[in-house]
Structures are given as C-alpha cells and as structure tokens.
C-alpha cells in the first residue's frame, strides 16, 4: 500500500486527499477536503518516524496548539496511528514567499514591508509564549490569495518543526542545539550557542534583505564557505537609492553578529518605518542590490565615524590653509603647526583603516587555503563531494604538528558524518567542520594577521600621539 493510501485509511471518510503539495526532510504535505463542511485543508504526515523526528514533530504540534494569531498558520487537528504522525491546517491558496521571489527575484518596498510586518507580528506572539521559530525562510512564509491578488499583510508563518523553547531561568535554548537552514541561520545557531528571541530577529532581517535586494548577504560556493562567512564576516548595508535610511539602519541592526545589538521590538520599529514610508509617494519601485563587494565591511564602510572624522580633518586643514594666507605673519606658523597636528591625527586613523582592510583581505586568502587543505583542491557545489577526501591525503596536506592534529580530528569528523543516520548528526558534523576550519585558518595565518587589531591600534595611536604633540607644541607657543 502506498503512503498516501495508508494516510487515507487513517483519516477515514472525514478527509479526502486530493493531491500532494510537497515533500520535505520531515514529511509530506497533502491537499485534502474536509467532507462534512467542504473546507480545503493541508495535511502534513510523517511515516515510520525515528525517535528524534517523532520528538520534533510533537514539539511542533504542541507549539502550534499554543499559538493563535492571524499571522500564524492555525492547527486544526493532530494525531498518530499506524506509525503515521500527522497534523491538519487550513489550506492557504497562493503559495509561499518563494514563488514571487523566483518569478521576480525581489519585491517592491511596500510589499516587502507588509510581509515583514506580518512576520514580526507572528514572532511577537510566539515569543510571548517563549517559543522561537529558528527557521524563517521564504518557503515557510505563506501569502494568501483570495482571487483578487496576494494579501501580503495577511502573510502567515508556518513550519514550526525546529522551534526552540526558551528556558525560564536564561530566556535561551540549551547549549549545543543546532537547527535551521544554513542560508538563513544566525551565527549563534551555526556555533551551537544558546539561542534567544534575537535569533528570530536575525532571521527576520535575512528575509527582509532577501525580499528587498533579491539575494542573501553572503555569496557562497558551498555550505562550508557559507557558514564560515555567517560566523566571521560582518555585513554592512550601504546607502542605495530608494532605500529609506531608517529601514537601512533597521536591517543593519537585525544582521549584527552580537544578538544583544539586534532590535528588541522589531514589530514596533517596522510599524513606524512603514508609517513613515507610506507618507512618502512613489515607494513601490524595487531597489538595486548592492554588489557583493559592498556587503562586507571595508576600511571605508567598516568605520563610517572614522571616515567622517578623516574628511572633517581634511576640511579643517583646507580651511586653515585658507586662513593662513589671510592671517597676519605672526600667526601663520601657529596655524601651520595646528594644521599639521590635525592632519597627523587624521592620517593615523585613515592609515590604520587601510592596513586593516589589507589584513582582512589577506586573512580571506588564508581561509581559502585552509579550506583547500581540509576539503580538497577547491570549493564544491555539493556537500557530499567535499567528504570524499581520504584520511592519508588530508594529513599529507597538513605541514606542521598542530595542523596534523587538526587534520586528523577533521578526518574523524568526516567518518562520523559518513556513519551518521540522522539529519541532526550530519548537521552537527557540518558545524564541527566549520569550527575546525576557523582554527586551522588561525593556525596558518602569518603573525601580522594574528596581531591585526594590535597593529592597527598602534598605527592609529602613533598618528594620534604625533598629532596631539604637535597641537600642544603649537598651543604652548601662544
């Protein structure tokens, strides 16, 4: 008997399965008709579940049963029979957010904000019940369509299959829990660190970024590269035409590596942003995505305050030069000395930023080399292909003792990956690989990369001290 027939026998005559909507890692979703009332429903079913799958399914059902909100997919019924777990929800006509993103790549600003506000409202309700979603992505956002067009403001959050329940004493999940889709995971999820409501705020920021720009912040060739970037590479969103500054800053804060720096109340902030944008005409146009080179913080974008200071210093010096030619001869030397002092301070800041930019670029090259040592001669499009390297080949490519130890450890991890039978074990192995890649990158880095922060601080400090001394000498002559 086929799976669909088995499920139909479990459901009896109350529901009639009419088709298959989709299949995923945790079951199959069917379209069905509730015969008595003529209501269309969706049925998610898992066949012959493993213990971990059964536990996750039960957690999802329990979480959905506690959540009643306009923007959260409603649970109608759930059950277990004949080694089949299932639950039933209303059938949402219109499809997921994936559909418009595949067709148009990005959405208009008004549409994106309406969806983001609906998601934020759903999160607000879930967080009140100490539940975090942890897997916000386009396929989990449903957009109703009543036949008159998509209802973006009534979008629903679905698939609570990897929810986290916050512990009362810490307001976080347990250490070591790793769930989610890599492209939409937060840094703390990848590291297996405790997760909080801020994890969902990061996911909301990624969704909004995807809707506005038509891409996610990090460019990647494989899962290892992606996860390494999420953990280690900062995101800076440059000012682009048609993107309101308030929204840009909100996105920037949502995507901060530090969970504590993310917005505490994204729903209220988005409501204010939407209200301010609605009062300005012609905000429907889509926004040109920034180039990938602008996504990472460079010397110019990494420290905007430092750039403002440097440009201000240059303006001060230019003004001083102008004054110099019009000032009495007795004061000219004083003005010149003050200008040199200010210029030295500015030069220290700018030179430090330039050096930092170069060192970060060099570090990226070292990471690529470490990736080659651990996972082969280049990035692979399929994760499975990266695990084909033999232990002897891996160790042979490691030169120093510490690298050999790291290589052996990763080789053991690869063996664990091959032997793993569950989704969670495979994901744990993947995260371990990223962590060891970071360690090997640090081990292979030249001394000047390891002491990058100290070098930049010293260069900036030298310029600062030299400039201050020059300014003090000028003032003492008064």
RODO-2510 file (C-alpha; in nm, 4 decimals, decimal comma):
residues 478
     n   res          X          Y          Z
     1     x     0,0000     0,0000     0,0000
     2     x     0,1364     0,3405    -0,0961
     3     x     0,1981     0,6069     0,1693
     4     x    -0,0920     0,8224     0,0520
     5     x    -0,3294     0,5251     0,0693
     6     x    -0,2065     0,4447     0,4206
     7     x    -0,2772     0,8006     0,5323
     8     x    -0,6208     0,7953     0,3698
     9     x    -0,7070     0,4785     0,5607
    10     x    -0,6056     0,6530     0,8838
    11     x    -0,8155     0,9620     0,8065
    12     x    -1,1234     0,7615     0,7161
    13     x    -1,4104     0,9354     0,5402
    14     x    -1,3815     1,2695     0,7200
    15     x    -1,0995     1,3911     0,4944
    16     x    -1,0397     1,3062     0,1288
    17     x    -0,6848     1,3547    -0,0016
    18     x    -0,6910     1,5430    -0,3336
    19     x    -0,3215     1,5826    -0,4145
    20     x     0,0378     1,6276    -0,2985
    21     x     0,1635     1,9788    -0,2214
    22     x     0,5253     1,8974    -0,1476
    23     x     0,7806     1,6754     0,0237
    24     x     1,0469     1,7797     0,2715
    25     x     1,3002     1,6494     0,5199
    26     x     1,0311     1,5986     0,7834
    27     x     0,7379     1,4574     0,5889
    28     x     0,4938     1,5065     0,3034
    29     x     0,2232     1,7716     0,2770
    30     x    -0,1059     1,6830     0,1059
    31     x    -0,4066     1,8844    -0,0051
    32     x    -0,7371     1,7440     0,1186
    33     x    -1,1065     1,8229     0,1557
    34     x    -1,2932     1,8080     0,4861
    35     x    -1,6019     1,6338     0,3561
    36     x    -1,8666     1,7451     0,6062
    37     x    -1,8082     2,1213     0,5848
    38     x    -1,6471     2,1376     0,2389
    39     x    -1,3307     2,3023     0,3717
    40     x    -0,9941     2,2658     0,1967
    41     x    -0,7127     2,1672     0,4324
    42     x    -0,3442     2,0747     0,4250
    43     x    -0,2207     1,7577     0,5959
    44     x     0,1427     1,7111     0,6971
    45     x     0,2339     1,3453     0,7508
    46     x     0,5478     1,1640     0,8662
    47     x     0,5802     0,7896     0,8021
    48     x     0,7726     0,5473     1,0263
    49     x     0,9370     0,8311     1,2214
    50     x     1,2682     0,7968     1,4045
    51     x     1,2704     0,8899     1,7726
    52     x     1,4252     1,2324     1,7078
    53     x     1,1792     1,3022     1,4256
    54     x     0,8899     1,1968     1,6474
    55     x     1,0113     1,4320     1,9219
    56     x     1,0491     1,7251     1,6831
    57     x     0,7073     1,6600     1,5308
    58     x     0,5481     1,6502     1,8745
    59     x     0,7226     1,9751     1,9695
    60     x     0,5868     2,1399     1,6544
    61     x     0,2313     2,0249     1,7267
    62     x     0,2462     2,1359     2,0893
    63     x     0,3851     2,4745     1,9867
    64     x     0,1196     2,5306     1,7197
    65     x    -0,1553     2,4355     1,9642
    66     x    -0,0477     2,7248     2,1892
    67     x    -0,0330     2,9857     1,9148
    68     x    -0,3486     3,1567     1,7917
    69     x    -0,2735     3,4544     1,5712
    70     x    -0,3799     3,5998     1,2377
    71     x    -0,0254     3,5613     1,1011
    72     x     0,0466     3,2076     1,2251
    73     x    -0,0799     2,9001     1,0416
    74     x    -0,3577     2,7542     1,2583
    75     x    -0,3518     2,3946     1,3842
    76     x    -0,6879     2,2223     1,3311
    77     x    -0,6144     1,8668     1,4365
    78     x    -0,3266     1,6274     1,5048
    79     x    -0,2913     1,2563     1,5597
    80     x    -0,0847     0,9364     1,5399
    81     x    -0,1928     0,5996     1,4051
    82     x    -0,0303     0,3018     1,2329
    83     x     0,3197     0,4566     1,2546
    84     x     0,1976     0,7751     1,0890
    85     x     0,2218     1,1165     1,2555
    86     x     0,0046     1,3870     1,1046
    87     x    -0,1453     1,7271     1,1667
    88     x    -0,4000     1,9311     0,9740
    89     x    -0,4097     2,3063     0,8980
    90     x    -0,6158     2,5279     0,6667
    91     x    -0,5048     2,5139     0,3023
    92     x    -0,3597     2,8516     0,2095
    93     x    -0,4162     2,9332    -0,1557
    94     x    -0,1490     3,1491    -0,3077
    95     x     0,1726     2,9668    -0,2198
    96     x     0,4800     3,0646    -0,0242
    97     x     0,7095     3,3657    -0,0492
    98     x     0,9387     3,1514    -0,2662
    99     x     0,7007     3,1866    -0,5614
   100     x     0,7194     3,5684    -0,6130
   101     x     1,0930     3,5657    -0,5345
   102     x     1,1531     3,3045    -0,8038
   103     x     0,9402     3,4955    -1,0535
   104     x     1,0643     3,8474    -0,9814
   105     x     1,3740     3,7883    -0,7641
   106     x     1,2782     4,0790    -0,5382
   107     x     0,9672     4,2598    -0,4167
   108     x     0,8617     4,6219    -0,4075
   109     x     0,9389     4,8038    -0,0857
   110     x     0,5741     4,8274     0,0216
   111     x     0,5134     4,4552    -0,0365
   112     x     0,8329     4,3556     0,1456
   113     x     0,7457     4,5706     0,4456
   114     x     0,3913     4,4319     0,4651
   115     x     0,5237     4,0755     0,4727
   116     x     0,7985     4,1623     0,7221
   117     x     0,5462     4,3335     0,9497
   118     x     0,3199     4,0262     0,9381
   119     x     0,6155     3,8002     1,0235
   120     x     0,7204     4,0339     1,3060
   121     x     0,3660     4,0211     1,4464
   122     x     0,3730     3,6404     1,4373
   123     x     0,7104     3,6371     1,6132
   124     x     0,5818     3,8749     1,8794
   125     x     0,3018     3,6293     1,9580
   126     x     0,5340     3,3267     1,9560
   127     x     0,7887     3,4996     2,1791
   128     x     0,5158     3,5812     2,4320
   129     x     0,4742     3,2054     2,4677
   130     x     0,8535     3,1593     2,4974
   131     x     0,8735     2,9924     2,1545
   132     x     1,1313     3,0830     1,8887
   133     x     1,0923     2,9671     1,5276
   134     x     1,4621     2,9343     1,4257
   135     x     1,3907     2,8560     1,0583
   136     x     1,2484     3,1702     0,8973
   137     x     1,2899     3,1391     0,5203
   138     x     1,0766     3,2136     0,2104
   139     x     0,9296     2,8621     0,1873
   140     x     0,7955     2,8956     0,5435
   141     x     0,6095     3,2212     0,4761
   142     x     0,2670     3,1686     0,3168
   143     x     0,0946     3,4501     0,1244
   144     x    -0,2854     3,4118     0,0947
   145     x    -0,4569     3,4930    -0,2342
   146     x    -0,8374     3,5179    -0,2335
   147     x    -0,8557     3,5532    -0,6108
   148     x    -0,8143     3,9308    -0,6039
   149     x    -0,4371     3,9245    -0,5646
   150     x    -0,1845     3,8407    -0,2895
   151     x    -0,2674     3,9630     0,0610
   152     x     0,0816     4,0494     0,1782
   153     x    -0,0303     4,1952     0,5102
   154     x    -0,2010     3,8651     0,5975
   155     x     0,1084     3,6513     0,5384
   156     x     0,1426     3,3538     0,7713
   157     x     0,4432     3,1944     0,9391
   158     x     0,4367     2,8145     0,9030
   159     x     0,6545     2,5098     0,9734
   160     x     0,7454     2,5209     1,3410
   161     x     0,9384     2,1952     1,3010
   162     x     1,2627     2,3218     1,4588
   163     x     1,1182     2,5543     1,7223
   164     x     1,3103     2,6258     2,0363
   165     x     1,1518     2,6601     2,3798
   166     x     1,3164     2,9240     2,5976
   167     x     1,4233     2,8155     2,9446
   168     x     1,2691     3,0245     3,2257
   169     x     1,5995     3,0960     3,4021
   170     x     1,8012     3,2101     3,0986
   171     x     1,5490     3,3117     2,8273
   172     x     1,7539     3,0989     2,5872
   173     x     1,7622     2,7471     2,4433
   174     x     2,0054     2,4804     2,5601
   175     x     2,3693     2,4989     2,4599
   176     x     2,4556     2,2744     2,1628
   177     x     2,1199     2,2859     1,9839
   178     x     2,1793     2,3295     1,6091
   179     x     1,8713     2,3630     1,3897
   180     x     1,7751     2,5606     1,0807
   181     x     1,8560     2,6043     0,7122
   182     x     2,2240     2,7121     0,6681
   183     x     2,1491     3,0041     0,4332
   184     x     1,9052     3,1502     0,6877
   185     x     2,0856     3,0580     1,0104
   186     x     2,2225     3,3075     1,2592
   187     x     2,5855     3,2986     1,3830
   188     x     2,4783     3,1599     1,7209
   189     x     2,2840     2,8772     1,5524
   190     x     2,5858     2,7710     1,3488
   191     x     2,8081     2,7772     1,6570
   192     x     2,5560     2,5717     1,8543
   193     x     2,5323     2,8510     2,1117
   194     x     2,2170     2,9180     2,3161
   195     x     1,9530     3,0955     2,1080
   196     x     1,7070     3,3660     2,2104
   197     x     1,4344     3,5756     2,0516
   198     x     1,7203     3,7695     1,8873
   199     x     1,7822     3,4620     1,6703
   200     x     1,4421     3,5140     1,5079
   201     x     1,5171     3,8861     1,4668
   202     x     1,8254     3,7879     1,2645
   203     x     1,6051     3,5573     1,0543
   204     x     1,3562     3,8398     1,0013
   205     x     1,6418     4,0626     0,8837
   206     x     1,7574     3,7979     0,6343
   207     x     1,4032     3,7611     0,4986
   208     x     1,3629     4,1358     0,4573
   209     x     1,7057     4,1620     0,2945
   210     x     1,6135     3,8838     0,0502
   211     x     1,2829     4,0497    -0,0398
   212     x     1,4370     4,3939    -0,0917
   213     x     1,7627     4,3038    -0,2660
   214     x     1,6719     3,9695    -0,4248
   215     x     1,9635     3,7878    -0,2620
   216     x     2,1016     3,6952     0,0775
   217     x     2,4018     3,8875     0,2163
   218     x     2,6631     3,6157     0,1707
   219     x     2,7894     3,4783    -0,1603
   220     x     2,8938     3,1142    -0,1326
   221     x     3,0021     2,8152    -0,3376
   222     x     2,9375     2,5517    -0,0718
   223     x     2,7891     2,5070     0,2740
   224     x     3,1268     2,5312     0,4490
   225     x     3,2097     2,8656     0,2893
   226     x     2,8608     2,9976     0,3640
   227     x     2,8672     2,9017     0,7298
   228     x     3,2166     3,0409     0,7752
   229     x     3,1058     3,3756     0,6310
   230     x     2,7989     3,3917     0,8533
   231     x     3,0118     3,3337     1,1608
   232     x     3,3099     3,5548     1,0757
   233     x     3,2183     3,8151     0,8122
   234     x     3,0401     4,1342     0,9075
   235     x     2,7575     4,2701     0,6954
   236     x     2,7385     4,6369     0,6057
   237     x     2,4406     4,7661     0,4124
   238     x     2,5437     5,0738     0,2114
   239     x     2,3082     5,3579     0,1352
   240     x     2,1424     5,2907    -0,2005
   241     x     1,8802     5,4883    -0,3942
   242     x     1,5175     5,4410    -0,2826
   243     x     1,6156     5,2641     0,0417
   244     x     1,4971     5,4758     0,3371
   245     x     1,7715     5,5392     0,5901
   246     x     1,5509     5,4215     0,8786
   247     x     1,4976     5,0863     0,7055
   248     x     1,8661     5,0520     0,6176
   249     x     1,9665     5,1051     0,9811
   250     x     1,6995     4,8607     1,0980
   251     x     1,8321     4,5932     0,8603
   252     x     2,1881     4,6645     0,9709
   253     x     2,0973     4,6097     1,3358
   254     x     1,8980     4,2925     1,2626
   255     x     2,2054     4,1368     1,0987
   256     x     2,4516     4,2183     1,3764
   257     x     2,6669     3,9266     1,4902
   258     x     2,6000     4,0153     1,8535
   259     x     2,2423     3,9120     1,9456
   260     x     2,2281     4,1852     2,2104
   261     x     2,2759     4,4535     1,9419
   262     x     1,9675     4,3487     1,7432
   263     x     1,6302     4,5276     1,7761
   264     x     1,4365     4,4277     2,0866
   265     x     1,0946     4,5130     1,9415
   266     x     1,1122     4,4706     1,5610
   267     x     0,7331     4,4884     1,5216
   268     x     0,7093     4,8395     1,6686
   269     x     1,0123     4,9614     1,4726
   270     x     0,8801     4,8209     1,1450
   271     x     0,5388     4,9775     1,2122
   272     x     0,6993     5,3206     1,2494
   273     x     0,9119     5,2674     0,9390
   274     x     0,6110     5,1589     0,7336
   275     x     0,4087     5,4594     0,8527
   276     x     0,6875     5,6986     0,7550
   277     x     0,7309     5,5347     0,4138
   278     x     0,3563     5,5286     0,3416
   279     x     0,3518     5,9065     0,3821
   280     x     0,6058     5,9419     0,1004
   281     x     0,4838     5,8802    -0,2587
   282     x     0,6463     5,6518    -0,5180
   283     x     0,7991     5,3903    -0,2839
   284     x     0,6882     5,0874    -0,4843
   285     x     0,9947     5,0522    -0,7046
   286     x     1,2338     4,7677    -0,6316
   287     x     1,5823     4,8501    -0,5078
   288     x     1,9049     4,7673    -0,6859
   289     x     2,1030     4,5164    -0,4833
   290     x     2,4475     4,6235    -0,3599
   291     x     2,7416     4,4395    -0,5099
   292     x     2,8839     4,1585    -0,3003
   293     x     3,1974     4,3627    -0,2524
   294     x     2,9999     4,6202    -0,0596
   295     x     2,8359     4,3693     0,1721
   296     x     3,1463     4,3079     0,3781
   297     x     3,2779     4,5996     0,5804
   298     x     3,5796     4,7552     0,4130
   299     x     3,8046     5,0335     0,5503
   300     x     3,5615     5,2886     0,4152
   301     x     3,2398     5,1252     0,5316
   302     x     3,3673     4,9495     0,8395
   303     x     3,4055     5,2679     1,0346
   304     x     3,1850     5,5462     0,8975
   305     x     3,2584     5,7578     1,2036
   306     x     3,6304     5,7307     1,1317
   307     x     3,5757     5,8347     0,7694
   308     x     3,3668     6,1316     0,8770
   309     x     3,6419     6,2302     1,1170
   310     x     3,9079     6,1978     0,8458
   311     x     3,7131     6,4080     0,5961
   312     x     3,6386     6,6641     0,8665
   313     x     4,0087     6,6842     0,9450
   314     x     4,0899     6,7428     0,5793
   315     x     3,8316     7,0215     0,5654
   316     x     3,9814     7,1764     0,8802
   317     x     4,3272     7,1694     0,7237
   318     x     4,1985     7,3236     0,3994
   319     x     4,0246     7,5951     0,5987
   320     x     4,3426     7,6536     0,7957
   321     x     4,5420     7,6894     0,4751
   322     x     4,2943     7,9476     0,3516
   323     x     4,3178     8,1361     0,6804
   324     x     4,6959     8,1068     0,6676
   325     x     4,7202     8,3245     0,3583
   326     x     4,4953     8,5919     0,5053
   327     x     4,6267     8,5871     0,8631
   328     x     4,8969     8,8222     0,9967
   329     x     5,2504     8,6942     0,9539
   330     x     5,2928     8,6400     1,3302
   331     x     5,0102     8,3859     1,3449
   332     x     5,0920     8,1919     1,0332
   333     x     5,3347     7,9496     1,1991
   334     x     5,0791     7,8707     1,4704
   335     x     4,8115     7,7949     1,2112
   336     x     5,0525     7,5790     1,0146
   337     x     5,1525     7,3781     1,3242
   338     x     4,7889     7,3221     1,4247
   339     x     4,7039     7,2088     1,0719
   340     x     4,9939     6,9622     1,0692
   341     x     4,8783     6,8223     1,4046
   342     x     4,5223     6,7692     1,2853
   343     x     4,6494     6,6147     0,9621
   344     x     4,8722     6,3707     1,1547
   345     x     4,5787     6,2560     1,3669
   346     x     4,3622     6,2056     1,0563
   347     x     4,6436     6,0257     0,8747
   348     x     4,6807     5,7799     1,1622
   349     x     4,3104     5,6927     1,1511
   350     x     4,2992     5,6546     0,7715
   351     x     4,6254     5,4591     0,7516
   352     x     4,5088     5,2249     1,0278
   353     x     4,1840     5,1605     0,8391
   354     x     4,3707     5,0913     0,5139
   355     x     4,6052     4,8470     0,6865
   356     x     4,3088     4,6715     0,8473
   357     x     4,1411     4,6358     0,5071
   358     x     4,4534     4,4796     0,3566
   359     x     4,4985     4,2410     0,6506
   360     x     4,1360     4,1260     0,6303
   361     x     4,1820     4,0568     0,2589
   362     x     4,4934     3,8525     0,3344
   363     x     4,3041     3,6621     0,6023
   364     x     4,0389     3,5696     0,3444
   365     x     4,3123     3,4209     0,1265
   366     x     4,4449     3,2173     0,4177
   367     x     4,0937     3,0860     0,4883
   368     x     4,0629     2,9686     0,1288
   369     x     4,3953     2,7871     0,1580
   370     x     4,2824     2,6241     0,4833
   371     x     3,9618     2,5179     0,3109
   372     x     4,1668     2,3519     0,0368
   373     x     4,3729     2,1618     0,2934
   374     x     4,0685     2,0330     0,4780
   375     x     3,8200     1,9773     0,1982
   376     x     4,0103     1,9295    -0,1245
   377     x     4,1503     2,1467    -0,4031
   378     x     3,8593     2,3869    -0,4329
   379     x     3,5064     2,4663    -0,3368
   380     x     3,2490     2,2060    -0,4385
   381     x     2,8864     2,2700    -0,5190
   382     x     2,7701     1,9554    -0,3402
   383     x     2,8404     1,8987     0,0255
   384     x     2,8791     1,5256    -0,0235
   385     x     3,1669     1,5744    -0,2670
   386     x     3,3716     1,7551    -0,0009
   387     x     3,3668     1,4424     0,2132
   388     x     3,5359     1,2154    -0,0426
   389     x     3,8907     1,3056     0,0655
   390     x     4,0889     1,0207     0,2231
   391     x     4,2444     1,0499     0,5690
   392     x     4,6012     0,9960     0,4426
   393     x     4,5600     1,2626     0,1737
   394     x     4,4179     1,5025     0,4297
   395     x     4,7050     1,4572     0,6742
   396     x     4,9648     1,4704     0,3957
   397     x     4,8485     1,8179     0,3082
   398     x     4,8981     1,9374     0,6670
   399     x     5,2514     2,0627     0,7258
   400     x     5,3017     2,1425     1,0960
   401     x     5,2215     1,9282     1,4013
   402     x     4,9209     2,1361     1,5067
   403     x     4,7818     2,1190     1,1542
   404     x     4,8227     1,7401     1,1512
   405     x     4,6288     1,7150     1,4767
   406     x     4,3573     1,9320     1,3307
   407     x     4,3598     1,7288     1,0113
   408     x     4,3197     1,4003     1,1999
   409     x     4,0361     1,5457     1,4034
   410     x     3,8517     1,6611     1,0928
   411     x     3,9129     1,3230     0,9324
   412     x     3,7404     1,1607     1,2306
   413     x     3,4567     1,4103     1,1934
   414     x     3,4208     1,3132     0,8265
   415     x     3,3962     0,9496     0,9318
   416     x     3,1243     1,0408     1,1788
   417     x     2,9418     1,2252     0,9003
   418     x     2,9520     0,9219     0,6732
   419     x     2,8248     0,6953     0,9511
   420     x     2,5525     0,9325     1,0679
   421     x     2,1990     0,8129     1,0092
   422     x     2,0065     1,1159     1,1341
   423     x     1,9731     1,4673     0,9984
   424     x     2,0827     1,6225     1,3293
   425     x     2,4053     1,4191     1,3492
   426     x     2,5013     1,5205     0,9962
   427     x     2,4373     1,8855     1,0737
   428     x     2,6496     1,8613     1,3919
   429     x     2,9356     1,7227     1,1825
   430     x     2,8990     2,0087     0,9350
   431     x     2,9201     2,2683     1,2129
   432     x     3,2253     2,0946     1,3582
   433     x     3,3954     2,1213     1,0195
   434     x     3,3372     2,4973     1,0119
   435     x     3,4760     2,5362     1,3631
   436     x     3,7913     2,3450     1,2740
   437     x     3,8258     2,5467     0,9563
   438     x     3,8374     2,8588     1,1730
   439     x     4,1041     2,7028     1,3952
   440     x     4,3176     2,5954     1,1011
   441     x     4,2817     2,9417     0,9467
   442     x     4,4155     3,0937     1,2693
   443     x     4,6991     2,8403     1,2806
   444     x     4,8085     2,9115     0,9215
   445     x     4,7816     3,2903     0,9479
   446     x     5,1078     3,4918     0,9395
   447     x     5,1960     3,6785     1,2598
   448     x     5,0816     4,0143     1,1221
   449     x     4,7316     3,8750     1,0590
   450     x     4,7127     3,7223     1,4069
   451     x     4,8011     4,0618     1,5594
   452     x     4,5876     4,2627     1,3146
   453     x     4,3994     4,4560     1,5833
   454     x     4,7172     4,5432     1,7714
   455     x     4,8935     4,6636     1,4544
   456     x     4,6015     4,8813     1,3501
   457     x     4,5723     5,0234     1,7016
   458     x     4,9445     5,1058     1,7143
   459     x     4,9448     5,2790     1,3746
   460     x     4,6402     5,4844     1,4660
   461     x     4,7862     5,5622     1,8081
   462     x     5,1168     5,6805     1,6600
   463     x     4,9317     5,9215     1,4322
   464     x     4,7131     6,0359     1,7192
   465     x     5,0026     6,0926     1,9613
   466     x     5,2163     6,2674     1,6979
   467     x     4,9258     6,4947     1,6066
   468     x     4,8381     6,5777     1,9664
   469     x     5,2015     6,6551     2,0484
   470     x     5,2220     6,8903     1,7505
   471     x     4,8993     7,0631     1,8533
   472     x     5,0200     7,1005     2,2155
   473     x     5,3519     7,2461     2,0963
   474     x     5,1653     7,4975     1,8817
   475     x     4,9351     7,5986     2,1657
   476     x     5,2241     7,6289     2,4149
   477     x     5,3804     7,8937     2,1929
   478     x     5,0837     8,1255     2,2477
***
